[in-house]
Amino acid sequence: MDFFVQNIYTIILMPLWIAMLIFIGKLFAVFQFRKVVGALTVFGSLYALVFSTGAFVKTLLNKGFTYVLTNHFISIDAFNFDVGVYLDGVSAWLILLVAIVSLLVSIYAYSYMQYDKSFMRFFGYINLFMFSMYGLILSPNLFQMYLFWELVGVSSYLLIGFWYKNPEVSFAARKTFVINRIGDFAFLSGIILAGYIVLTNLNNFKAIAIPFDQIEIISAQIYGCTSDGIFILLCILLLMGAVAKSAQFPLHTWLIDAMKGPVPVSALIHSATMVTAGVLLLIRLYPLFSLNDIVLQVIAIIGAITAIICSIFAMCQNDMKKILAYSTNAQLGLMFIAIGMCSVSVALIHLTAHAIIKAMLFLASGVVICALGGNTDIKLAGGLRKQLPTTAISFLIGIFSLAGFFFAGFSSKELMFSALLEEKHYVYAVLFLVIAFMTAFYLFRLYFYVFEGEKHYVDELKPIDFNMNLIPAIFSILVILLWFVLPKSENILMTVIMYIVTISGVFTAYILFYQKNLLRKIPLLQDVFFNGLYIDDFYLKLAKIYNAISRGCYLVDKYIFDGISYFFSLTTRLISWTFSKLQTGNIQSYLSYSLFLVMMCFGGIILVYSLIIYFSEVQ
């Protein structure tokens, strides 16, 4: 196992090499075989899977095992910023999880994108994205994490905007990029502030990049040498990076628009990759955040607000991908609650279960969307259980699990609920049950509309490639197997309560689907929740105000400040032109100019003298 641990850094380099090979081949019009590109991408994921499995087994057999390998990247006098890898139980497990998801998604993407003319570019972006994710997870310090943090943002922008010729897709990619920049700016500010505190108060040059293998010691030192206000400010700045990347309130809106990208991209972003980067940041910095109860309360409150409002939004949507996207927001909110109120281990368990489930649900929805010729409206589907039996079974396993009935999702949710009650966080426990009810409602509403009832589509179903049916089935098997691997709560009462709540959500969805006349919509609330509380519209208004202010500043700069510059330049040119005309080479002209100047000076002196005499007599 030591071989896999010592060479774990090659996991980062492999997808980068494949991406460069694809892009260089595209540039020079060589290496244009789609099967070869697909095989290389799958090989890169297999390579990561093998090495991550070896590394995970090593950490599993040796409790508390860590491995650090760093090299100097930037050296400025006594300052050294290192890059390398940091392997512990968390990073080993997440690398394994990402490798599994990326492998299956890559196989699925080969079939999904096989007729796209930009097939090569898509797989180049996929490999670039995986390079960024592996580098982020294995980062040994905050400095390297921020570098790969930005690379993840750039590569996700490229993937979401893959069909950039579509204006809606292009707008969604730009929106994702801009909103994430807000969190990234705060994150960078927090890193700079932390480095400044370490340098000025602790005089520790080696810890300026905040290495994770010393995070507990450094956190205690930072807490000891700062006031509560400065410490909370530092934590909030770092937290904002996680809020933006994990799409938490109020920066959650970008994740819904990210659905404009291809289905494999949605599966990657929503499972164990981009959106979980924020959760990883909270886990890495938990020794710092846990030193102040206010910070943990803020984390939990942000998660609770996100989970509640996004669950409500999901209940009002008719777009299949938007329902699953809001579900991702809500489940990430539960992870924030777990970190703030329970423990890191509970959040990591739910992250694992959610990653596999959500990847499978998105890929299964991709099968439905392809079969319906691109339609994503659940009310234009219906009765697909008989036409797509494998997909229906996979989808049903996924929603049973995510709703908390059986399998991996049941284990993680039961653990979270039990932990909240054991820690006596009764308010959050009640909110958790409300969220569980809404989760069961909107997931089974989605299932009933798509797979049950009468058929509402007109055209014949499109044929589906074998791989696209196979991969969701494999994910569903993993969801079931995880049920036997993940720890479980032994409190029977908690299990009964969970079942009562989730069954109530399913029963409500069933009644409202088959007895539509029972539902009386409230138009105002329906519109408000359907449009996400108009938060996006509010942001657009802010953008327009900012644009107006920018336009005003532009006009002031152009016509006032530039005008002043032009005035002085023209005045200087006028004076120089006037004096140039006086240079005649005629001595009589020079004498007359001199005499005129002397007369003007004499007249000025007399005028000043007269004014002095006048004002002295008046006084």
C-alpha positions in Angstrom: 0.0 0.0 0.0 3.0 2.3 0.5 3.5 2.4 -3.2 0.0 3.9 -3.8 0.5 6.4 -1.0 3.9 7.6 -2.1 2.7 8.0 -5.7 -0.8 9.5 -4.9 0.3 12.8 -6.5 0.1 11.1 -9.9 -3.7 11.0 -9.5 -3.6 14.8 -10.0 -1.2 14.7 -13.0 -2.9 12.0 -15.0 -6.1 13.9 -16.0 -4.0 17.0 -16.7 -1.8 15.0 -19.1 -4.9 13.6 -20.8 -6.5 17.0 -21.1 -3.3 18.5 -22.6 -3.2 15.5 -25.0 -6.7 16.2 -26.2 -6.3 19.9 -26.5 -3.0 19.7 -28.4 -4.4 17.0 -30.7 -7.4 19.3 -31.4 -5.0 22.2 -32.1 -2.9 20.4 -34.6 -5.8 18.3 -36.0 -4.3 15.0 -34.9 -5.4 12.4 -32.4 -9.1 12.9 -33.4 -10.4 9.4 -32.6 -13.4 9.6 -30.2 -13.0 6.1 -28.9 -9.4 6.7 -28.0 -10.3 10.0 -26.2 -13.1 8.2 -24.3 -10.8 5.3 -23.5 -8.1 7.6 -22.2 -10.6 9.4 -20.0 -11.9 6.1 -18.6 -8.3 5.0 -18.1 -7.6 8.2 -16.1 -10.5 7.5 -13.8 -9.6 3.9 -13.4 -6.0 4.9 -12.6 -7.4 7.3 -9.9 -9.7 4.5 -8.6 -6.8 2.0 -8.2 -4.5 4.5 -6.4 -7.2 6.0 -4.3 -8.4 2.5 -3.2 -4.8 1.6 -2.2 -4.5 4.9 -0.3 -7.9 4.4 1.4 -7.0 0.9 2.6 -3.8 2.3 4.1 -5.7 4.9 6.0 -8.3 2.4 7.0 -5.8 -0.1 8.4 -3.8 2.6 10.2 -6.0 4.9 12.2 -4.8 8.5 12.3 -2.5 7.9 9.3 -1.4 11.0 7.4 1.1 11.5 4.6 2.5 14.8 3.5 4.6 15.5 0.5 5.4 19.1 -0.4 7.8 21.1 -2.5 8.6 24.8 -2.7 6.4 26.6 -5.2 7.1 30.2 -4.4 10.0 31.5 -2.2 10.2 35.1 -1.2 13.0 35.8 1.3 11.9 33.7 4.3 8.5 33.0 2.9 7.9 29.6 1.3 4.6 28.6 -0.3 4.5 24.9 -0.8 2.5 22.6 -3.1 2.1 18.9 -2.9 -0.3 16.4 -1.4 -1.9 15.8 2.1 -3.4 12.4 2.5 -5.5 11.5 5.5 -8.8 9.6 6.1 -11.0 12.4 4.7 -9.0 13.1 1.5 -8.5 9.3 0.9 -12.2 8.7 1.1 -13.2 11.7 -1.0 -10.6 10.8 -3.7 -12.0 7.3 -3.8 -15.6 8.7 -4.0 -14.7 11.2 -6.8 -12.9 8.4 -8.7 -15.9 6.1 -8.7 -18.3 8.9 -9.7 -16.0 10.2 -12.5 -15.4 6.7 -13.9 -19.1 5.9 -14.2 -20.0 9.4 -15.4 -17.3 9.2 -18.1 -18.7 6.0 -19.4 -22.2 7.4 -19.5 -20.9 10.7 -21.1 -19.4 8.8 -24.0 -22.8 7.6 -25.0 -24.6 10.8 -24.1 -22.2 13.0 -26.1 -21.3 10.6 -29.0 -23.2 12.6 -31.6 -22.0 16.1 -30.4 -19.6 17.8 -32.8 -17.6 19.1 -29.9 -17.0 15.7 -28.3 -13.3 16.2 -28.0 -13.6 19.6 -26.3 -16.1 18.1 -23.8 -13.8 15.4 -22.7 -10.9 17.8 -22.5 -13.0 19.9 -20.1 -14.0 16.8 -18.1 -10.3 15.9 -17.6 -9.4 19.5 -16.7 -12.2 19.5 -14.1 -11.0 16.2 -12.6 -7.5 17.5 -12.4 -8.8 20.5 -10.4 -10.9 18.4 -8.1 -8.1 15.9 -7.3 -5.7 18.8 -6.6 -8.2 20.5 -4.4 -9.0 17.4 -2.3 -5.3 16.5 -1.8 -4.1 20.1 -1.1 -1.8 20.3 1.9 -2.5 23.9 2.7 -4.9 26.8 2.1 -2.6 28.3 -0.5 -2.8 25.3 -2.8 -6.4 24.8 -2.1 -7.2 28.3 -3.3 -5.3 27.7 -6.5 -7.3 24.6 -7.3 -10.4 26.2 -5.9 -10.2 28.7 -8.8 -9.3 26.1 -11.3 -12.5 24.2 -10.3 -14.4 27.4 -10.9 -12.9 27.9 -14.3 -13.4 24.3 -15.4 -17.0 24.3 -14.2 -17.6 27.5 -16.1 -16.3 25.8 -19.3 -18.5 22.7 -18.7 -21.7 24.5 -17.8 -21.2 26.8 -20.8 -20.3 24.0 -23.1 -23.2 24.8 -25.5 -22.2 28.4 -25.4 -23.9 29.3 -28.6 -27.2 29.0 -26.8 -27.8 32.4 -25.1 -29.4 30.9 -22.0 -26.4 28.5 -21.5 -23.9 31.3 -22.0 -25.8 33.4 -19.4 -25.9 30.5 -16.9 -22.2 30.0 -17.2 -21.4 33.7 -16.6 -23.8 33.8 -13.7 -22.1 30.7 -12.1 -18.7 32.4 -12.6 -19.7 35.8 -11.2 -21.6 34.5 -8.1 -18.7 32.2 -7.2 -16.3 35.1 -7.5 -18.1 36.8 -4.6 -17.3 33.8 -2.4 -13.8 33.4 -3.8 -13.0 37.0 -3.0 -14.1 36.5 0.6 -12.2 33.3 0.8 -9.0 34.9 -0.5 -9.4 37.8 1.9 -9.7 35.2 4.7 -6.6 33.4 3.6 -4.7 36.7 3.5 -6.0 37.8 6.9 -5.1 34.4 8.4 -1.6 34.6 7.0 -1.2 38.1 8.3 -2.2 37.1 11.8 0.2 34.1 11.7 3.0 36.3 10.5 2.6 39.4 12.7 1.5 37.7 15.9 3.2 34.3 15.8 6.2 35.2 13.6 5.7 31.8 12.0 7.0 31.9 8.4 6.4 28.2 7.7 2.7 28.3 8.8 1.7 31.4 6.7 0.1 29.1 4.1 -2.0 27.4 6.8 -0.9 23.8 6.4 -3.6 21.3 7.2 -1.3 18.9 9.1 -0.8 21.6 11.7 -4.3 23.1 11.5 -5.3 22.4 15.1 -2.2 24.0 16.6 -2.4 27.0 14.2 -6.1 27.4 14.9 -5.5 27.5 18.7 -2.7 30.1 18.2 -4.9 32.3 16.0 -7.7 32.1 18.5 -5.4 33.0 21.3 -3.9 36.1 19.7 -7.0 37.7 18.2 -10.1 39.3 19.7 -13.5 37.7 19.3 -14.5 40.2 16.6 -11.4 39.6 14.4 -11.6 35.9 14.9 -15.3 35.8 13.8 -14.5 38.1 10.9 -11.8 35.7 9.8 -14.1 32.7 10.1 -17.0 34.4 8.2 -14.6 35.3 5.3 -13.5 31.7 5.0 -17.0 30.5 5.4 -18.2 32.7 2.5 -16.0 30.7 0.1 -17.8 27.5 1.2 -21.2 29.2 1.0 -20.7 30.2 -2.7 -19.1 26.9 -3.8 -21.7 24.7 -2.1 -24.5 27.0 -3.3 -25.9 28.0 0.1 -28.2 30.9 0.8 -27.9 33.7 -0.3 -25.5 32.6 -3.1 -27.5 29.4 -4.0 -29.1 30.6 -7.3 -26.2 29.7 -9.6 -26.7 26.0 -9.1 -30.2 26.0 -10.7 -28.9 27.8 -13.8 -26.0 25.3 -14.0 -28.6 22.8 -15.2 -28.3 24.3 -18.6 -25.2 22.2 -19.2 -25.2 18.6 -20.4 -26.6 16.0 -18.0 -23.1 14.4 -17.3 -21.9 17.8 -16.2 -24.9 18.1 -13.8 -24.2 14.7 -12.4 -20.5 15.6 -11.7 -21.2 19.0 -10.3 -24.0 17.9 -8.0 -22.5 14.7 -6.7 -19.0 14.4 -5.2 -17.2 17.2 -7.0 -17.7 21.0 -7.2 -20.5 21.6 -4.7 -18.9 19.4 -2.1 -15.7 21.5 -2.2 -17.4 23.9 0.2 -18.2 21.1 2.6 -14.6 19.9 2.3 -13.4 23.4 3.2 -15.6 23.4 6.3 -14.2 20.0 7.3 -10.6 21.1 6.8 -11.1 24.2 8.8 -13.4 22.7 11.5 -10.7 22.9 14.1 -10.7 26.7 13.6 -14.5 27.1 13.3 -15.2 24.9 16.4 -13.3 27.3 18.7 -16.3 29.8 18.5 -19.9 28.8 19.1 -21.2 31.8 17.1 -19.4 30.6 14.0 -20.9 27.1 14.3 -24.3 28.6 14.8 -23.9 30.7 11.6 -22.9 27.6 9.7 -26.0 25.7 10.9 -28.4 28.7 10.3 -27.1 29.1 6.8 -27.7 25.4 6.1 -31.1 25.4 7.7 -32.3 28.4 5.7 -31.0 26.9 2.5 -32.5 23.5 3.2 -35.9 24.9 4.0 -36.4 27.4 1.2 -34.8 25.2 -1.5 -37.1 22.3 -0.4 -40.1 24.6 -0.8 -38.9 25.7 -4.2 -38.4 22.1 -5.3 -42.0 21.3 -4.4 -43.3 24.0 -6.9 -41.1 23.1 -9.9 -42.1 21.2 -13.0 -38.6 21.0 -14.6 -37.0 17.6 -13.7 -33.4 18.9 -13.5 -34.5 22.0 -11.4 -36.2 19.7 -8.9 -33.0 17.7 -8.5 -30.9 20.9 -8.4 -32.9 22.4 -5.6 -32.7 19.0 -3.9 -28.9 19.3 -4.0 -29.1 22.7 -2.4 -31.2 21.3 0.4 -29.0 18.3 1.1 -25.9 20.4 1.2 -27.8 22.6 3.7 -28.2 19.5 5.8 -24.5 18.9 5.7 -23.9 22.5 6.9 -26.4 21.8 9.8 -24.5 18.6 10.6 -21.1 20.4 10.7 -22.5 23.2 12.8 -24.6 21.2 15.2 -23.4 17.6 15.1 -20.0 16.5 13.9 -17.8 16.3 10.8 -18.3 12.5 10.5 -22.1 12.8 10.2 -21.7 15.4 7.4 -19.1 13.2 5.6 -21.4 10.2 5.8 -24.3 12.2 4.3 -22.0 13.6 1.7 -21.1 10.1 0.7 -24.6 8.9 0.4 -25.8 12.0 -1.4 -23.0 11.8 -3.9 -23.8 8.3 -5.1 -27.6 8.9 -5.0 -27.6 12.3 -6.8 -25.2 11.1 -9.5 -27.6 8.2 -10.2 -30.7 10.4 -10.2 -29.2 12.9 -12.7 -28.0 10.1 -15.0 -31.4 8.4 -14.8 -33.1 11.7 -15.6 -30.7 12.1 -18.5 -32.1 8.8 -19.9 -35.6 10.1 -19.6 -34.7 13.5 -21.2 -33.0 11.7 -24.1 -36.0 9.4 -24.6 -38.3 12.3 -24.6 -36.2 14.2 -27.2 -34.9 16.8 -24.8 -38.0 17.5 -22.8 -37.5 18.2 -19.1 -41.1 19.1 -18.1 -42.4 16.4 -15.8 -46.0 17.2 -16.9 -45.2 16.3 -20.5 -43.9 12.8 -19.5 -46.0 10.2 -17.7 -46.3 6.4 -17.9 -42.6 5.7 -18.6 -42.3 2.9 -16.1 -43.2 0.3 -18.7 -41.1 1.9 -21.5 -38.0 2.5 -19.3 -38.2 -0.2 -16.6 -34.5 -0.2 -15.7 -34.4 3.5 -15.4 -37.6 3.5 -13.3 -36.2 1.0 -10.9 -32.9 2.9 -10.5 -34.8 6.1 -10.0 -37.1 4.5 -7.4 -34.1 3.2 -5.5 -32.5 6.6 -5.6 -35.6 8.5 -4.3 -36.3 5.8 -1.6 -32.8 6.3 -0.4 -32.6 10.1 -0.6 -36.0 10.4 1.1 -34.7 8.3 4.0 -36.6 5.0 3.6 -33.9 2.5 2.8 -30.3 2.1 1.7 -27.5 4.7 2.0 -29.7 7.8 2.5 -31.6 6.1 5.3 -28.4 5.5 7.2 -27.0 9.0 6.8 -30.3 10.7 7.6 -31.1 8.5 10.6 -27.6 9.2 12.0 -28.0 13.0 11.5 -31.5 13.0 13.2 -30.2 10.9 16.1 -27.1 13.2 16.6 -29.3 16.3 16.6 -31.5 14.9 19.4 -28.5 13.6 21.4 -26.9 17.0 21.3 -30.3 18.5 22.3 -30.7 20.6 19.2 -34.4 20.2 19.2 -35.2 23.1 16.9 -32.9 21.8 14.2 -34.3 18.3 14.8 -37.8 19.6 14.0 -36.5 21.5 11.0 -34.8 18.2 9.8 -38.1 16.4 10.0 -39.9 19.2 8.0 -37.1 19.0 5.4 -37.4 15.2 5.3 -41.2 15.5 4.7 -40.7 17.9 1.8 -37.9 15.8 0.4 -40.1 12.7 0.2 -43.0 14.9 -1.3 -41.1 16.5 -4.2 -39.1 13.3 -5.0 -42.1 11.1 -5.2 -44.1 13.8 -7.0 -41.3 13.8 -9.6 -41.5 10.0 -9.8 -45.3 9.8 -10.2 -45.4 12.5 -12.9 -42.6 10.9 -14.9 -43.1 7.2 -14.5 -46.7 6.7 -13.4 -50.1 7.8 -14.6 -51.1 8.5 -18.2 -48.7 9.2 -21.0 -48.5 12.9 -22.0 -45.9 12.9 -24.7 -46.8 12.8 -28.3 -43.7 11.6 -30.2 -42.2 8.2 -30.0 -39.5 7.6 -27.4 -35.9 7.9 -28.8 -33.7 4.8 -28.5 -31.3 4.7 -25.5 -27.8 3.5 -25.6 -26.9 0.5 -23.5 -24.4 2.3 -21.4 -26.9 5.0 -20.5 -29.2 2.3 -19.0 -26.3 0.4 -17.4 -24.6 3.2 -15.4 -27.7 4.2 -13.4 -28.2 0.6 -12.6 -24.6 0.3 -11.3 -25.1 3.4 -9.2 -28.3 1.9 -7.7 -26.3 -1.2 -6.7 -23.7 1.0 -5.0 -26.5 2.8 -3.1 -27.7 -0.5 -1.8 -24.2 -1.7 -0.9 -23.5 1.5 1.0 -26.4 0.6 3.3 -24.3 -2.3 4.6 -21.1 -0.2 4.9 -22.3 3.0 6.5 -22.9 3.1 10.3 -26.5 3.1 11.5 -28.3 4.4 14.5 -29.6 1.8 17.0 -32.4 4.0 18.3 -35.6 2.3 17.1 -37.7 5.4 18.1 -35.8 7.6 15.7 -36.3 5.1 12.9 -40.1 5.0 13.5 -40.3 8.8 13.5 -38.3 9.0 10.3 -40.6 6.5 8.6 -43.7 8.3 9.8 -42.5 11.6 8.4 -41.3 10.3 5.0 -44.4 8.1 4.5 -46.5 11.2 5.1 -44.6 13.0 2.4 -45.0 10.1 -0.1 -48.7 9.8 0.8 -49.3 13.5 0.3 -47.5 13.4 -3.1 -49.6 10.3 -4.1 -52.9 11.9 -3.1 -52.2 15.2 -4.8 -51.1 13.4 -8.0 -54.0 11.1 -8.4 -56.6 13.5 -6.9 -55.5 16.8 -8.5 -58.9 18.4 -7.7 -58.0 18.3 -4.0 -55.2 20.9 -4.5 -56.2 24.5 -4.4 -53.2 26.6 -5.5 -52.6 30.0 -3.9 -51.5 31.9 -7.0 -49.3 34.5 -5.2 -47.4 31.9 -3.1 -47.2 29.5 -6.1 -45.6 32.2 -8.2 -43.3 33.4 -5.5 -41.9 29.9 -4.7 -41.8 28.9 -8.3 -39.5 31.9 -9.0 -37.3 31.2 -6.0 -38.6 34.2 -3.9 -37.5 36.4 -6.8 -34.0 36.3 -5.4 -32.6 36.2 -8.9 -34.7 39.2 -9.9 -33.4 41.1 -6.9 -29.8 40.3 -8.0 -30.6 41.4 -11.5 -31.9 44.7 -10.1 -28.7 45.1 -8.1 -26.8 44.4 -11.3 -28.7 47.1 -13.2 -28.1 49.6 -10.4 -24.5 48.7 -10.4 -24.5 49.1 -14.2 -26.1 52.6 -13.9 -23.6 53.6 -11.3 -20.7 52.3 -13.5 -22.2 54.2 -16.4 -22.3 57.4 -14.4 -18.7 56.9 -13.2 -17.7 56.3 -16.8 -19.4 59.6 -17.9 -17.8 61.6 -15.1 -14.4 60.1 -15.9 -14.8 60.7 -19.6 -16.3 64.3 -19.6 -14.9 65.7 -16.4 -11.6 64.1 -15.4 -10.6 63.4 -19.0 -11.9 66.9 -19.9 -9.6 68.5 -17.3 -6.7 66.6 -18.7 -7.6 67.6 -22.3 -8.0 71.3 -21.1 -4.5 71.4 -19.7 -3.0 69.6 -22.7 -4.7 72.0 -25.1 -3.7 75.0 -23.0 -0.1 73.8 -23.0 -0.2 73.3 -26.8 -1.8 76.7 -27.3 0.9 78.5 -25.2 3.7 76.5 -26.9 2.2 77.3 -30.3 2.0 81.1 -29.4 5.6 81.2 -28.3 6.7 79.3 -31.3 5.2 82.0 -33.5 7.1 84.6 -31.5 10.4 83.0 -32.6 10.9 85.1 -35.8 14.7 85.6 -35.7 14.1 89.4 -36.1 16.0 91.5 -33.4 13.5 94.4 -33.7 10.7 92.0 -32.8 12.6 90.6 -29.8 13.2 94.2 -28.6 9.5 95.1 -29.0 8.5 91.9 -27.1 11.0 92.8 -24.3 9.8 96.4 -24.1 6.2 95.2 -24.0 7.0 92.7 -21.2 8.8 95.4 -19.2 5.8 97.8 -19.6 3.5 95.0 -18.4 5.6 94.3 -15.4 5.9 98.0 -14.5 2.2 98.5 -14.9 1.5 95.5 -12.7 3.8 96.9 -10.0 2.1 100.3 -10.1 -1.3 98.5 -9.9 -0.3 96.5 -6.9 1.3 99.5 -5.2 -1.9 101.6 -5.8 -4.1 98.9 -4.3 -1.9 98.6 -1.2 -2.1 102.4 -0.6 -5.8 102.4 -1.2 -6.6 99.7 1.3 -4.2 101.1 3.9 -6.0 104.5 3.7 -9.4 102.9 4.0 -8.5 101.1 7.2 
